[in-house]
Amino acid sequence: MAAGIGAAGADDFPLSGNYTQNVLCKGDGTDPVSVRVKISPQEIVSNVGTCTILDTTHDAGTYAVRVECKFPSGPLMGNLSFTPKPDRTIDFVDRDGNYKAVLHPCPN
């Protein structure tokens, strides 16, 4: 899985961190599990499941991430886009535009 970001290492993966979807993160342990998202260079963990990052590319400020997600109904391959914004939020959308969210960073 570490090979999923090609030549880039963890230090080159600025998406790593804890976030909440579509609501400001309090970061005090009271954020609902349903809105929490954890991103590492290897995987994305949210209330819908765990997605292994297979490959990441960066172009014009957007990170295109190819993932394999494990769901109760079985694995699913997908493509996600993450666009960091100046206010430290990240716009997220799946390849087909079926799901969009704004990820809000949690305090460290």
C-alpha positions as CSV (number, residue, x, y, z in Angstrom):
1,M,0.0,0.0,0.0
2,A,2.9,2.4,0.7
3,A,3.7,2.1,-3.0
4,G,0.3,3.6,-3.7
5,I,1.7,7.1,-3.9
6,G,4.4,6.2,-6.3
7,A,7.7,8.1,-5.7
8,A,6.0,10.5,-3.2
9,G,6.5,9.7,0.5
10,A,4.4,10.6,3.5
11,D,6.1,14.0,3.8
12,D,5.0,14.8,0.2
13,F,1.3,13.9,0.9
14,P,-0.3,17.1,2.3
15,L,-3.7,15.5,2.6
16,S,-2.7,13.5,5.6
17,G,-4.8,14.4,8.7
18,N,-8.1,14.2,10.5
19,Y,-11.1,15.9,9.1
20,T,-14.8,16.2,9.3
21,Q,-17.2,16.2,6.4
22,N,-19.3,19.4,5.7
23,V,-19.1,20.6,9.3
24,L,-16.4,22.4,11.3
25,C,-14.2,20.1,13.3
26,K,-14.2,20.6,17.1
27,G,-11.4,18.1,17.6
28,D,-12.3,17.6,21.2
29,G,-13.7,14.1,20.8
30,T,-17.3,15.2,20.4
31,D,-17.4,15.2,16.6
32,P,-19.8,12.5,15.5
33,V,-18.3,9.4,14.0
34,S,-20.5,9.8,11.0
35,V,-18.6,12.9,9.9
36,R,-15.0,11.9,10.8
37,V,-12.5,11.2,8.0
38,K,-8.9,10.2,8.5
39,I,-6.5,10.4,5.6
40,S,-3.0,8.9,5.5
41,P,-0.7,8.2,2.5
42,Q,-1.9,4.6,2.6
43,E,-5.7,4.8,3.3
44,I,-8.8,6.9,3.8
45,V,-11.0,5.9,6.7
46,S,-14.6,7.2,7.1
47,N,-18.0,6.1,8.3
48,V,-18.6,4.4,5.0
49,G,-15.5,2.2,5.1
50,T,-11.8,2.0,4.6
51,C,-10.3,2.7,1.2
52,T,-6.8,1.7,0.3
53,I,-4.9,4.3,-1.7
54,L,-3.5,2.6,-4.8
55,D,-2.2,5.6,-6.7
56,T,-2.0,9.4,-6.3
57,T,-1.3,12.0,-8.9
58,H,-1.1,15.8,-8.5
59,D,-2.1,18.3,-11.2
60,A,-3.0,22.0,-11.0
61,G,-3.7,21.9,-7.3
62,T,-5.8,18.8,-7.3
63,Y,-4.9,15.4,-6.1
64,A,-6.4,12.5,-8.1
65,V,-6.5,9.4,-5.9
66,R,-7.3,5.9,-7.1
67,V,-8.7,3.7,-4.3
68,E,-10.0,0.3,-3.5
69,C,-12.7,0.5,-0.9
70,K,-14.0,-2.4,1.3
71,F,-17.7,-2.3,1.8
72,P,-20.0,-5.0,3.3
73,S,-21.3,-5.7,-0.2
74,G,-17.7,-6.2,-1.4
75,P,-14.7,-4.3,-2.8
76,L,-15.1,-1.3,-5.1
77,M,-12.5,0.5,-7.1
78,G,-12.9,4.2,-7.5
79,N,-11.3,7.6,-8.3
80,L,-11.5,10.5,-6.0
81,S,-10.4,14.2,-6.3
82,F,-9.1,16.3,-3.5
83,T,-8.5,20.1,-4.0
84,P,-7.0,21.9,-1.0
85,K,-8.2,25.5,-0.5
86,P,-6.5,28.5,1.0
87,D,-8.7,28.2,4.2
88,R,-7.2,24.7,4.8
89,T,-10.4,23.0,3.8
90,I,-10.4,20.4,1.0
91,D,-13.0,20.0,-1.7
92,F,-13.7,16.3,-2.3
93,V,-15.6,14.7,-5.1
94,D,-15.8,11.2,-6.5
95,R,-15.1,10.6,-10.2
96,D,-18.8,10.5,-11.2
97,G,-19.8,13.5,-9.1
98,N,-22.2,11.4,-7.1
99,Y,-20.7,12.5,-3.8
100,K,-19.2,15.9,-2.9
101,A,-18.0,17.2,0.4
102,V,-15.9,19.8,2.1
103,L,-13.4,18.4,4.5
104,H,-12.6,20.6,7.5
105,P,-9.3,20.0,9.2
106,C,-9.3,19.0,12.9
107,P,-7.0,20.8,15.3
108,N,-3.8,18.8,16.0
